[in-house]
């Protein structure tokens, strides 16, 4: 969604363990070298631990890509199994054929593995067992793992085992009943969270891999990402991804510290304050207490018995000066408006307002809103985008906002002009600055549309139908071209060129395919009579 906006080729902060994005901090490089050495050298167990999200699985994936060609690997990702199931998983990973008579028998499965390991040793191959999330192994399975290390020749172990898990794995192996297994751990390594400088380097590394050619995050944003994630890579990814989406919806090409805090509020489900605000809150509380004491002292009656001087006669009859007119009350901020009208910010309320703008009627409790829309000849389109996208679509929209306590609120955007957004909140209509709206909106919106065909579909070369005819005539009308024969309903090369020209003129993704986005923008440009609009942009055909 936001990748092209920031000049990226892909999303840089996906939480999938892609080895291309592995940032080799000093600790991660040591961990990778540690595991590689453990595979190359015969031994018992190698143990790698780290907190959730510190990059253990990513290191493991990177290790798998660097294995020498003479290694066979059994990777166990779900160790919550019985000993027999665990052995069966190993056989499956190593492609060991298990006869039906041997299934479920620990002895038979161990015999099959022993035969396989001896054969692999005779062919100078290394066999490695990797167990991720190893802290979830039961005591019975761990004992079976220990017994597997008894498979050896006179000079060498037949199976190298890597245990990867959370810090709880260390506590598990420290139990007295597992001391025999713990004594066979020949290498231990623990991954820690990133330091501040490493966090900054990690973020920039992932952006470069994704194609960035400039700094997307400001210095303040980088500092806030480290503070709010505590250097845990997975949390960095989640917050950074949400912050990029927030910047995209505000059409800002640089992510600020405020956007990072807003994104962190969504991730954590609670308000996140700037560091100086937290300090101000503490000092403000102390100052408030002092001011309260002074106010109480001043309110106490004075103990001065001196009588007041009498007023002159002129002073007694002179009229009092007229008080200045009261200043107009400031408009409440959007956050306060959302808090004051919880009933008016539900999806039912928003659908009711949006249906009325289209001349329809929404009945709460009478089925889904989009089903009711379809019964009235309308189609729901739910998207994530920016205000620029909404300006192009030029249709009223239900916006999903996140209020100050991270609750979801739905309002209707009914107007968008001169830097102001007009919102319907329940029965009230208010105008708020677009910049203020962007603090509560992260890009989710729903619009209603009256399409030209009963089936809404992307239109591409080779298709034909009524909607293709509408597409051709609409583009010809906008371009001032002669209107084609009404029977011409085929999406040919000429229509593909018209679509590309239109997409280019509206700064849409140029692919020659008239998807939902292109059709919505075309419909807005044509300006069908009776269709509600956000702004009178003068983009209708013939305008």
TORFIKE-486415 format. One record per residue (C-alpha): x, y, z; residue in three letters. Coordinates in steps of 0.5 Angstrom, whole numbers, padded with zeros to 4 digits, always signed. Example, Ala and Ser with C-alpha at 12.3 -4.5 7.8 and 13.67 -1.06 7.14 Angstrom:
2
+0025-0009+0016ALA
+0027-0002+0014SER
end
This chain:
543
+0000+0000+0000UNK
+0005+0005+0002UNK
+0011+0002-0001UNK
+0011+0006-0008UNK
+0009+0013-0004UNK
+0016+0012+0000UNK
+0020+0009-0006UNK
+0020+0002-0003UNK
+0020-0004-0007UNK
+0017-0008-0002UNK
+0015-0007+0006UNK
+0021-0007+0010UNK
+0018-0009+0017UNK
+0014-0015+0016UNK
+0015-0020+0022UNK
+0016-0026+0018UNK
+0023-0029+0019UNK
+0026-0027+0012UNK
+0034-0028+0012UNK
+0035-0022+0007UNK
+0033-0018+0012UNK
+0037-0021+0018UNK
+0041-0015+0021UNK
+0048-0018+0024UNK
+0049-0014+0030UNK
+0055-0016+0034UNK
+0051-0021+0038UNK
+0047-0024+0032UNK
+0053-0025+0028UNK
+0056-0028+0034UNK
+0050-0033+0035UNK
+0050-0035+0027UNK
+0058-0036+0028UNK
+0056-0040+0034UNK
+0051-0045+0031UNK
+0055-0046+0024UNK
+0061-0048+0029UNK
+0057-0053+0032UNK
+0054-0056+0026UNK
+0061-0056+0023UNK
+0064-0060+0029UNK
+0062-0066+0032UNK
+0059-0065+0039UNK
+0052-0066+0043UNK
+0048-0060+0044UNK
+0048-0053+0042UNK
+0043-0048+0046UNK
+0041-0041+0043UNK
+0036-0037+0047UNK
+0033-0030+0047UNK
+0027-0026+0049UNK
+0021-0026+0045UNK
+0022-0022+0038UNK
+0030-0022+0039UNK
+0031-0025+0032UNK
+0032-0033+0034UNK
+0028-0036+0028UNK
+0031-0031+0023UNK
+0038-0033+0025UNK
+0036-0040+0024UNK
+0033-0039+0018UNK
+0040-0035+0016UNK
+0043-0041+0018UNK
+0039-0046+0014UNK
+0041-0042+0008UNK
+0049-0043+0009UNK
+0049-0050+0011UNK
+0054-0054+0007UNK
+0052-0059+0002UNK
+0054-0065+0006UNK
+0049-0063+0011UNK
+0042-0066+0012UNK
+0037-0062+0017UNK
+0031-0064+0021UNK
+0027-0058+0023UNK
+0022-0059+0028UNK
+0018-0052+0029UNK
+0012-0055+0034UNK
+0015-0059+0040UNK
+0009-0060+0044UNK
+0009-0067+0042UNK
+0009-0074+0045UNK
+0016-0078+0045UNK
+0013-0082+0039UNK
+0011-0076+0035UNK
+0017-0073+0036UNK
+0021-0079+0033UNK
+0016-0079+0027UNK
+0017-0072+0026UNK
+0025-0073+0025UNK
+0023-0079+0021UNK
+0019-0074+0016UNK
+0024-0069+0016UNK
+0029-0074+0014UNK
+0025-0077+0009UNK
+0026-0084+0013UNK
+0020-0089+0011UNK
+0017-0091+0017UNK
+0013-0098+0016UNK
+0006-0098+0019UNK
+0008-0103+0024UNK
+0013-0098+0027UNK
+0009-0092+0027UNK
+0008-0090+0035UNK
+0013-0095+0037UNK
+0019-0091+0040UNK
+0024-0097+0040UNK
+0022-0098+0032UNK
+0023-0091+0031UNK
+0029-0091+0034UNK
+0032-0097+0030UNK
+0030-0094+0024UNK
+0033-0087+0026UNK
+0040-0091+0028UNK
+0040-0095+0021UNK
+0039-0088+0017UNK
+0045-0084+0021UNK
+0050-0090+0021UNK
+0048-0090+0013UNK
+0049-0082+0013UNK
+0056-0083+0017UNK
+0058-0088+0012UNK
+0057-0083+0006UNK
+0060-0078+0010UNK
+0054-0074+0011UNK
+0052-0070+0017UNK
+0045-0070+0020UNK
+0043-0064+0024UNK
+0037-0064+0029UNK
+0034-0057+0030UNK
+0029-0055+0035UNK
+0025-0049+0035UNK
+0021-0046+0041UNK
+0025-0052+0045UNK
+0022-0049+0052UNK
+0016-0052+0050UNK
+0019-0059+0050UNK
+0016-0064+0055UNK
+0021-0068+0060UNK
+0019-0074+0057UNK
+0021-0071+0050UNK
+0027-0068+0053UNK
+0030-0075+0055UNK
+0029-0078+0049UNK
+0033-0072+0046UNK
+0038-0074+0050UNK
+0038-0081+0049UNK
+0039-0080+0041UNK
+0046-0077+0043UNK
+0048-0084+0045UNK
+0048-0086+0038UNK
+0055-0085+0036UNK
+0061-0089+0033UNK
+0068-0090+0037UNK
+0070-0083+0035UNK
+0064-0079+0033UNK
+0057-0077+0035UNK
+0052-0079+0029UNK
+0047-0073+0031UNK
+0048-0066+0032UNK
+0042-0062+0036UNK
+0041-0055+0036UNK
+0036-0053+0041UNK
+0033-0046+0040UNK
+0028-0043+0045UNK
+0026-0037+0050UNK
+0030-0036+0056UNK
+0025-0041+0060UNK
+0029-0046+0056UNK
+0035-0045+0061UNK
+0031-0046+0067UNK
+0028-0052+0064UNK
+0035-0055+0063UNK
+0037-0053+0070UNK
+0032-0058+0073UNK
+0036-0064+0077UNK
+0032-0069+0073UNK
+0035-0066+0067UNK
+0042-0066+0069UNK
+0045-0071+0064UNK
+0042-0067+0058UNK
+0045-0061+0061UNK
+0052-0064+0062UNK
+0052-0065+0054UNK
+0051-0058+0052UNK
+0057-0056+0049UNK
+0055-0049+0047UNK
+0051-0044+0050UNK
+0049-0037+0047UNK
+0044-0032+0049UNK
+0041-0026+0044UNK
+0040-0020+0047UNK
+0036-0014+0045UNK
+0039-0008+0041UNK
+0042-0002+0044UNK
+0040+0005+0041UNK
+0046+0005+0036UNK
+0044-0002+0033UNK
+0037+0000+0033UNK
+0038+0005+0028UNK
+0043+0001+0024UNK
+0037-0004+0024UNK
+0032+0000+0022UNK
+0036+0003+0016UNK
+0039-0004+0014UNK
+0032-0006+0013UNK
+0030+0000+0009UNK
+0036-0001+0005UNK
+0034-0008+0003UNK
+0027-0006+0001UNK
+0030-0001-0004UNK
+0030+0006+0000UNK
+0035+0011-0002UNK
+0034+0016+0003UNK
+0032+0017+0011UNK
+0025+0016+0012UNK
+0025+0016+0019UNK
+0027+0023+0023UNK
+0032+0022+0028UNK
+0027+0023+0034UNK
+0023+0018+0030UNK
+0029+0013+0031UNK
+0030+0015+0038UNK
+0023+0014+0040UNK
+0023+0007+0036UNK
+0028+0005+0040UNK
+0025+0007+0047UNK
+0018+0004+0046UNK
+0021-0002+0043UNK
+0026-0003+0048UNK
+0031-0006+0042UNK
+0026-0012+0041UNK
+0027-0013+0033UNK
+0020-0016+0032UNK
+0017-0010+0036UNK
+0021-0005+0032UNK
+0018-0008+0026UNK
+0011-0008+0028UNK
+0011+0000+0031UNK
+0015+0002+0025UNK
+0010-0001+0020UNK
+0004+0002+0023UNK
+0008+0009+0023UNK
+0010+0008+0016UNK
+0002+0007+0015UNK
+0000+0013+0019UNK
+0005+0018+0015UNK
+0002+0015+0008UNK
-0005+0017+0010UNK
-0002+0024+0012UNK
+0001+0024+0006UNK
+0008+0026+0010UNK
+0014+0023+0007UNK
+0018+0023+0013UNK
+0016+0019+0020UNK
+0016+0024+0026UNK
+0017+0022+0033UNK
+0010+0024+0034UNK
+0007+0019+0029UNK
+0012+0013+0032UNK
+0008+0015+0039UNK
+0001+0014+0035UNK
+0003+0008+0032UNK
+0006+0005+0039UNK
-0001+0007+0042UNK
-0004+0003+0037UNK
+0000-0003+0038UNK
+0000-0003+0046UNK
-0007-0001+0046UNK
-0006+0005+0051UNK
-0004+0012+0050UNK
+0004+0013+0049UNK
+0007+0020+0052UNK
+0013+0023+0049UNK
+0019+0023+0055UNK
+0018+0030+0056UNK
+0011+0030+0057UNK
+0012+0024+0062UNK
+0017+0029+0066UNK
+0012+0035+0065UNK
+0006+0031+0068UNK
+0010+0029+0075UNK
+0013+0036+0076UNK
+0006+0039+0074UNK
+0003+0035+0079UNK
+0008+0038+0084UNK
+0007+0045+0082UNK
-0001+0044+0082UNK
-0001+0042+0089UNK
+0004+0048+0091UNK
-0001+0053+0087UNK
-0007+0049+0091UNK
-0004+0051+0097UNK
-0003+0058+0095UNK
-0010+0059+0093UNK
-0013+0056+0099UNK
-0008+0061+0103UNK
-0010+0067+0099UNK
-0018+0065+0100UNK
-0017+0065+0108UNK
-0020+0072+0111UNK
-0015+0077+0112UNK
-0014+0079+0120UNK
-0014+0087+0118UNK
-0018+0091+0122UNK
-0017+0097+0119UNK
-0024+0100+0116UNK
-0025+0101+0108UNK
-0024+0108+0106UNK
-0031+0111+0104UNK
-0033+0112+0097UNK
-0034+0119+0095UNK
-0041+0121+0092UNK
-0039+0121+0085UNK
-0036+0114+0086UNK
-0042+0112+0089UNK
-0047+0114+0083UNK
-0042+0113+0077UNK
-0045+0107+0073UNK
-0040+0101+0073UNK
-0036+0100+0066UNK
-0039+0095+0061UNK
-0036+0088+0062UNK
-0032+0086+0055UNK
-0036+0082+0051UNK
-0035+0074+0052UNK
-0030+0071+0047UNK
-0033+0066+0043UNK
-0032+0059+0046UNK
-0027+0055+0042UNK
-0029+0049+0038UNK
-0027+0042+0042UNK
-0022+0038+0040UNK
-0024+0032+0036UNK
-0022+0027+0041UNK
-0026+0031+0046UNK
-0032+0030+0041UNK
-0031+0023+0040UNK
-0031+0022+0047UNK
-0038+0026+0048UNK
-0042+0022+0043UNK
-0040+0015+0044UNK
-0047+0013+0041UNK
-0046+0017+0035UNK
-0040+0014+0033UNK
-0042+0007+0032UNK
-0042+0003+0025UNK
-0050+0003+0026UNK
-0050+0011+0026UNK
-0045+0012+0021UNK
-0048+0007+0016UNK
-0055+0011+0018UNK
-0051+0018+0016UNK
-0048+0015+0009UNK
-0055+0012+0007UNK
-0058+0018+0008UNK
-0053+0022+0003UNK
-0055+0017-0002UNK
-0062+0018-0001UNK
-0063+0011+0002UNK
-0065+0008+0009UNK
-0061+0004+0014UNK
-0064+0000+0019UNK
-0060-0002+0025UNK
-0061-0009+0027UNK
-0064-0011+0020UNK
-0057-0015+0017UNK
-0051-0012+0015UNK
-0050-0005+0012UNK
-0047-0008+0006UNK
-0052-0013+0005UNK
-0057-0007+0006UNK
-0053-0003+0001UNK
-0053-0008-0004UNK
-0061-0009-0004UNK
-0061-0001-0005UNK
-0057-0002-0011UNK
-0051+0001-0008UNK
-0044-0003-0007UNK
-0039-0002-0001UNK
-0032-0001-0002UNK
-0027-0002+0004UNK
-0020+0000+0003UNK
-0014+0003+0006UNK
-0011+0009+0003UNK
-0010+0017+0004UNK
-0013+0023+0004UNK
-0011+0024-0003UNK
-0014+0018-0005UNK
-0021+0020-0002UNK
-0020+0027-0006UNK
-0020+0023-0012UNK
-0025+0018-0010UNK
-0029+0024-0008UNK
-0035+0021-0005UNK
-0037+0021+0003UNK
-0034+0016+0007UNK
-0034+0012+0013UNK
-0028+0013+0017UNK
-0025+0009+0022UNK
-0022+0013+0028UNK
-0018+0011+0034UNK
-0019+0016+0040UNK
-0015+0018+0046UNK
-0016+0011+0049UNK
-0015+0007+0043UNK
-0022+0005+0042UNK
-0025+0005+0035UNK
-0030+0010+0033UNK
-0034+0011+0026UNK
-0035+0018+0023UNK
-0037+0020+0016UNK
-0033+0025+0012UNK
-0038+0029+0009UNK
-0034+0034+0006UNK
-0026+0036+0004UNK
-0024+0043+0002UNK
-0019+0048+0004UNK
-0015+0044+0009UNK
-0022+0043+0013UNK
-0025+0036+0014UNK
-0033+0036+0015UNK
-0035+0030+0019UNK
-0042+0028+0021UNK
-0041+0025+0029UNK
-0048+0023+0030UNK
-0053+0028+0029UNK
-0048+0034+0029UNK
-0044+0036+0023UNK
-0037+0039+0025UNK
-0031+0042+0022UNK
-0024+0040+0024UNK
-0017+0041+0021UNK
-0014+0036+0016UNK
-0008+0035+0021UNK
-0012+0034+0027UNK
-0016+0029+0023UNK
-0010+0025+0021UNK
-0008+0024+0029UNK
-0014+0020+0029UNK
-0014+0016+0023UNK
-0010+0011+0020UNK
-0013+0010+0013UNK
-0019+0005+0014UNK
-0025+0008+0010UNK
-0031+0005+0007UNK
-0035+0009+0001UNK
-0041+0007-0002UNK
-0042+0007-0010UNK
-0047+0005-0015UNK
-0043+0001-0020UNK
-0045+0000-0028UNK
-0046-0007-0027UNK
-0049-0012-0022UNK
-0042-0015-0021UNK
-0036-0011-0019UNK
-0030-0014-0022UNK
-0023-0011-0024UNK
-0023-0010-0032UNK
-0017-0012-0036UNK
-0015-0014-0043UNK
-0020-0019-0047UNK
-0026-0018-0042UNK
-0033-0016-0045UNK
-0039-0013-0042UNK
-0043-0008-0040UNK
-0038-0005-0035UNK
-0033-0005-0041UNK
-0037-0001-0045UNK
-0038+0004-0039UNK
-0031+0004-0038UNK
-0030+0006-0046UNK
-0035+0011-0046UNK
-0033+0014-0040UNK
-0026+0015-0042UNK
-0027+0017-0049UNK
-0032+0023-0046UNK
-0027+0025-0041UNK
-0022+0025-0046UNK
-0026+0029-0051UNK
-0026+0023-0056UNK
-0032+0021-0061UNK
-0036+0016-0057UNK
-0035+0009-0060UNK
-0041+0005-0062UNK
-0045+0002-0057UNK
-0044-0005-0059UNK
-0037-0004-0058UNK
-0036-0008-0051UNK
-0029-0011-0052UNK
-0023-0009-0048UNK
-0018-0009-0053UNK
-0011-0005-0054UNK
-0014+0001-0055UNK
-0018+0001-0049UNK
-0012-0001-0045UNK
-0008+0005-0047UNK
-0014+0010-0045UNK
-0014+0006-0038UNK
-0006+0008-0038UNK
-0007+0015-0040UNK
-0012+0016-0035UNK
-0009+0013-0029UNK
-0003+0017-0031UNK
-0007+0023-0031UNK
-0009+0022-0024UNK
-0003+0019-0021UNK
-0006+0012-0020UNK
-0002+0006-0021UNK
-0001+0005-0028UNK
-0002-0002-0030UNK
-0007-0002-0036UNK
-0012-0005-0031UNK
-0019-0002-0029UNK
-0019-0004-0022UNK
-0024-0002-0017UNK
-0020+0004-0015UNK
-0019+0006-0022UNK
-0027+0005-0023UNK
-0028+0009-0017UNK
-0024+0015-0019UNK
-0027+0015-0026UNK
-0034+0015-0023UNK
-0032+0021-0019UNK
-0029+0025-0025UNK
-0035+0023-0029UNK
-0040+0026-0024UNK
-0046+0022-0025UNK
-0052+0027-0023UNK
-0055+0025-0016UNK
-0048+0023-0013UNK
-0046+0026-0006UNK
-0039+0029-0007UNK
-0034+0031-0002UNK
-0032+0037-0006UNK
-0034+0041-0012UNK
-0028+0040-0016UNK
-0030+0042-0023UNK
-0027+0035-0025UNK
-0034+0033-0028UNK
-0034+0031-0036UNK
-0036+0038-0039UNK
-0035+0042-0033UNK
end
